[in-house]
Amino acid sequence: MKPFMDKNFLLQTETAQELYHRHAAKQPIIDYHCHLDPAMVAENHRFRSITELWLGGDHYKWRAMRTNGVPERLITGDASDWEKFEAWAATVPYCLRNPLYHWTHLELSTAFGIHECLNPQTARSIYDRCNDRLQNDPNFTAQGLMRHYHVEVVCTTDDPIDDLRYHKSLSPQSGFTMSPAWRPDKAMAVESPKAFCGYVEKLGAAADVNIRTFSDFIDALQRRHDYFHEQGSRLSDHGLEEFYAEPYTDTEIDVIFNKVMDGNELDNLEIRKFKSAMLYIFAVQDYEAGWVQQYHYGAMRNNNSRMMAQLGPDTGFDSIGQWQTARSMSRFLDLLDSEERLTKTILYNLNPADNEMVATMLGNFQDGSVAGKIQWGSGWWFLDQKDGMERQMNTLSLLGLLSRFVGMLTDSRSFLSYPRHEYFRRTLCNLLGNDIENGVIPFTGYEEQRVRQMVEDISYNNAKQYFSL
């Protein structure tokens, strides 16, 4: 019986071990999509306890705790930090075979040097030791943790109205770069007229534009896009239910904009036409600025209306959705390509049923100008685990070029999520190591060096080159 999570965790062959320890593990981290709070990064936040650091916004853990019968008071309620930690520690032994079990113990071992399993018997000791480091070790701050994990670049997710003050104030002494990523989802959310009108007012103030027409609206967004570019942004990100590519005319969009700004509800076709127009305009802005655009699609959000009213969004009540989006995705990309306005693009699907569709869609729009110009993003959200990663990489290998893959990202709100890069790299090396030892991949001469370089490229180099970082 192998020991739990030793140095060769997930590495089933000697070749996998060599690839990981000598080539993957040493690579810095480019975290090109996350949801860290820029204020906490810039102000070098010191966490009051492991509970704040670990459970403060982690809806993965919250879902598991609810499933385990933990009352909401001990999850997002007014319970003490110790009570919440104790409830999580009691849940962990029930997470066997859930990725949370591995992530929890990777984070304890890599950040705190704690190699015991977390359970009700060890909870108090682990809680106290973690808190001692967080409160007394000068390196256990937001920036200190990022340096500990060798983060080179982190790209946060920011609304067009954000002033980006914290990105500008980050000290050069931090040891890493924090860049904003443009996330304009609210600028196309016309399904809620009241919220949309309120957002337009804030956008106008941020851009110093009196927004009366759709043309004014686009002018304001362009000004903010230019501002983000000035502050170092080179990426956009879009959270979509599905892709939109309805035919429309400029006159129709003007009418729809005026209608929603008057507070009127739109019908489904009007909503889809407006979203189609905005996706196209955003893509053209990114192309003209030379940015990379990212599309995360397929989440069905806020399913529990009672808990949405109580806690708000992003609290653990989302799921994988089902939409037939291949045709719209193709039309959207084809329109941009036909006008030679398709910039580097990353597609992330949440439903694994779309894996082969997305993997084959990439090849339709590769144009030879950039290696891996159209990318399939790493397993996202519910697919961000060993099985999801393996399925994504196996499918990409079969239908595309795994060697050109830009690799892993955290997509997290937690400063302790960086071991997910280790988890990914171990999984990658294990896939390649097994193939080599089974005679599926050659490992002599030129090919041996190619495999080693492939591991380093997917772990780090491809992302650095792709994002021009």
N, C-alpha and C positions, 0 to 999 in steps of 0.2 A: 504493500500500500504506500503510495507516494504521500509525502507530507503536504498539508494544506498550504497553498500559496507560498512555496519556497521560491528561490531565485529563478527557477525554471518553470514557474507557473504558466500554464497554457502552452508550454513549449514541449512538444511530445517527442522530438528527435534531436540528436546532437547537432544536426545542420540548422534546425530552427533556433537552437540555443546560440550557436555561433552567429547567425544572422542578427539575432536580437541584441545580444550583449556587445558585439563588436561594431555593429553598424546602425541599428535603430535607436538603441537606448541613449546614445550620446548626442543625438540631434536636438537642437533647440526647438521651441514650440512657436509656431505661428498660428495664433488662435483667431482666424479670420471671420468668425461669427460667434458672438456671445451676447449675453444680456446682463453683464456686470454693470453695476452702478458707477458711472464715471466719477461721481463725487467721492465715493468710497475709495476709488483708486487714487485720485489726485490728492485727497486729503490724508492718504495713508491710514485709513481707518484701523483702529485697534478694537478688536472684538471683545465684548464683555465676557463672553463664555463660548464654549464649543456649541452650545445650543443656538446662539445667534448665528455663528458661522455655518453650522451644519443644517439647521432646521428652519432658519429664518424665512426662506422663500422657496424651499425645495418641495414642489408639489409631487414629485416622484415618491418621496418618503411619506408625504401626507396621505396619498392614495393608499399606500400599503398599511399605514396605521389605521385608517378608517376601515379597511377590509379586515383588519385584525380585531375590530371591535373597540378601538380606542375612541373615547368621546371627544368631540371637537374642542372642548375646553383644553385638553392636553395636546392639541395639535396647533390650532391657530388662536386659541382663546387666552384667558388671563391667568393660566397656570404659571407657576414659577419656572425658571429655566431648568432647574433640577427635575421638576415633575415632568416636563416635556421630554427631557433627555431620558429619564427613567422609562417613560412610555415607549420611546423609540427603541431603547435597549431591550425591552421586553418583546418588541415586535421583530427585531432582527433574526432571532432563531427560527421564526416562521417564514423567513425570506429565502430559505434554502432553494437553490435553483433559479431564484430571481436575480437579475444583475445587480440589484441593490446590495445583495450580500457581498459580492465581490468588490463593488465600488466602496462600500463602507470600510472593508478591511484594507483595501489598497490605500485609502485616504489616511486611515489610522497609522499604517506602517510607513508610508512614504513621507507624511508630514510630521508625525509625532514619534516615530520609531516604536510604536506600540504594535506588538505582534500577537497579542492575545485576541481571542474571539470575543466580540461584544455580546453580552447576555446579561440577565438580571444579576448573576453572581459577580460579574466583573464591572458592572456599570459604574458604581461609585468610585472605584479606584481609577478607571479610565477617565471619568468625568473630571476628577480632581487633578490628574496629571495633565490632561489637555488644558484645563483652565490655568494651571500654574504656568505653562509655557506661553499661553496667550496673554497673560497678564504681566509676566516678568521677563520674557525673552524679547529683546528689541527687534529681533528678526521676524517675530510672529505677528506681523501687520499685513494689511492688504498687499502693499508693494513687496514686503518681505517674502510672502508666500509665492508671489509671482516670480520673484528672482530665484527662490528655492527651486521652482519647477522649470527654470531656464526659459521663461517666456520672453520672446524677442519682440513680438508684435501682438497687440490685442486690438481687435476691431469691435467696438461697441455698437449697439443698435439704437439709432437716434432719429427722432421725429424732425421734419423740416423746420418746425418752429423753435427747436432747441437752440439756445445761444452758444452752446459748446464751450462754455466758460471753463469747465474742468479739463477739457482736452487742451485748452490753451495754457492752463496753469500748471500742468504736470511738469514737475521738475526734470530737467535733463539728467539729474543725478539718479533718477529712478532706475535706470538700467534697461529700460524697454520703451517702446513707442506705443502710444494709445491713439488710434485713429477712429474717427466717427464713420459709421456706415448709415447711409440715407435710407430711412424706412417710412415711406409716404403713404402708408395704408389708409390713414384717416382722410387723406385728400381724395379718396375715391369711394368713401363709405356713404353713398347717397341714399342707402336704404333707410337711414334714420335722419330725416330732414332737420330736426332740431339740433342734434349733435353735429351734423355737417355744417349747418349755418354758424354755430358757435365756433367750430374749428376754422372756418373761412375768416371769421373776424380776427381770430388770433394770428392766423397766417398773414393777413394784411398788416397787422401791427408789427409782426416780426420782419416783414419785408419792406415796410414803409410804402405800401401800395394801398390805395383806396379801391377795394375790389367791388366793382359794380357789374362787370360782365365776365363771361368765361375767358375772354382774352386777358382781362386784368388778373384773373385767377392764375392763368398759366404764366403770366409775367411775374407774379409774386413767387410762384414755385421755382421759376428759373433763377430768380435773384437768390433764393435760398440755396438752390443747387450750386450756384457759383460760390456762395459763401462757404458751403461745406467743402468745395474743392480747394478754396483758399486755406482752409484749416486742415488740409491733408487728406480729406476723404477721397478714396478711389474705388469705393464699392457702394452698391445699393443692395437692398434686400426687401423682398415683398412677401408678405404672408397672405396667401390666397386660399379660398376654398377650392377654386378651379381656375383654369385659364379662360380668358374672354377674348373672343375675336368676332363679334357681331359686325356686320356691315353697318355703316352709319355715314351721315353727311355732317359737315361742319354746322350747317344750319340746325340740324336736329340736336346736336350737342348744345348749341347756344340756347335753344328752347328748353331743353331738359335742365340745364343749369339754372335758368331763370325760374323755372317751375319749382325746383327744390329750394331755391333761395327765398321764394315766396312762402315757404313752409308747407308745400303740397307733397303728398305721397306720390311716389312714382310706381308705375306698373313694372312687372318683371323685365319686360323687353327694354324699357327705358333704362332701368338699372344696369342691365347687361351692356347696352350700347355705351353708357357713360363709362363704365369700367373698362370696356374695350378701348375707348378713346384715350383714357388715362394711362392704361398699360402701354399703349403705343407711344404716347408723348413722353412718358418716363423713359422708355427704352431709347428713344431718339436723343433725349438729354444725356443719357449715359454714354451712348455711342459718341456723341460730339465731344464729350469730356474725356473720352478714353478710359472710362470706368469698366469694372466688372459688374454685371448684374446677377443677382441671385433670386431664385423663386422657390419658396417653401410652400407647397400646396398640399391639400388633402386633409386638413384638420377640421373636424366638426366640433366647434367650440361651445362652451357654456351650456352643456346639455341639461344641467340641473338648475332649473329656474329658481327654486327656493334658495339654493346655496349661492347662486349668482347674486341674488338680492341681498344675501347676508354678508358675503365675503368679496364679491366682485370677480373680475376675470383672473385667469392665470393662477387658480387655486386648486387645480386638480380635478376638473370636471369636464375635460375634453376627451375626444376619442378619435379613432381613425374614421374618416368619412368615405363615402362611395360616390364618385362622380365619373361620368364618361367624358374625359377631358382630352383624349388623344387628338381628336379632330381640331379642337380649338387651339391646343398647343401647337400643332403643326401649322395651322393658318397664321397664328401670331408670329412664329419664328420665320415662316416663309415670307410674310409681308416685309419684315425687316430685312431679310436676306435679299429679296428681290430688289429692294431699294439700296442695297449695299450699306445698310445701317445696323447690322447685327453685330453688337459688341461681344466680348467674351462673356459667356453665360454659364451659370451653374443651376441645374435643376434638381430639386429635392422632392421626392414623393414620400408620402406618409403611409400610403396603402401598398403593402408588398405585392399586391396583385398587379401593380403597375410596373414592376421591376423590368420585365423584358421590353415593355413598351418604351419606357424612358431610355433604356440602354440602346435600343435601336433608333430612337428619335435622334440621338446625338449624331449618328453617322450621316443623317440627312443634311446637316448644316455645317459639317466640318469643311473648311474651304482651303486648307493647306497654308494659310497665312500664319497660323499659330499652332504649335503642337497642343492638341487637346483643347482647342478653342471652346468647344461646347462640352461641358463637364457634367457628369452625374455625381451629385453630392453624396457624401458618406451617409450611412444609415442615420436617419433623423428621428429624434424624439422616441416614440415607441419602438423604433427599429435600431436604436442606439445601444446595441448590446451584441454579444458574441454571435448569436445566430443571425441577427439582422446584418451585421457587418460581413459575415461570411457569405451570406446570400447575395449581398450587394457586390462584393468583390468577385465572387464566382461568376455572377451574371455579366459583370463588366468584362471579365477576362474572356468569356465566351463570345461576347458580341461587340467588344470594343478593344481598347488598349489599357490594361491595368497599369502598365508602366508609366502612362502619362497622367495618372490619377493624382489630384492635388491633396488627397488624404483627409485627415481628421480635423475636427473642430469641436469645441465644447458645447455650444448652444445652451449655455448654462448661466444661472444667476449666482452660482456659488464659486468662491475663491478656492474651494477644495476639489473642484471638478477636473483639474489637470491630469490626474492619473488616468482619465479616460483616454488620453493620448497614449499612455503606456499600454492600456488594455487593447487599444486598436493595433498598436505596433506589434505586440505579442501575437495577436490574432493573425496579422499579416504574415509575420515570420513563420508562424506555425503552418499556415497554408502552403507557403513556398517550400518550407523544410520537408513537409510530408511528400509533396510532389517530387522533390529532388531525391529523397530516399526511396521512393517508389519507382524511380526511373522515368518519371513523366517529364522532368525538366533536366537538361544536361547541366553538369556542374564541374566542368574542366575547361581550362584555357580561357578563351574569350568569354564564353557563356558564364563561367564562374564569376568573372569580374562584372559582367552585365547584371547578374542577379544581385550581387552585393550593392552595386550602384542603384539598382531598382529599389531596393529597400531604403536606402538613404534618400532617394528622390521622392518616394511616396511619403516618407516620414517628414521631409522638410524642403528639399530643393525645388520640387515641382511647384509648391505653393509660393515660395520666395520668388521664383521666376514668373509665375503666372500673374501674381498680383504686383509685380515690379517693386517688391519691398527690399 
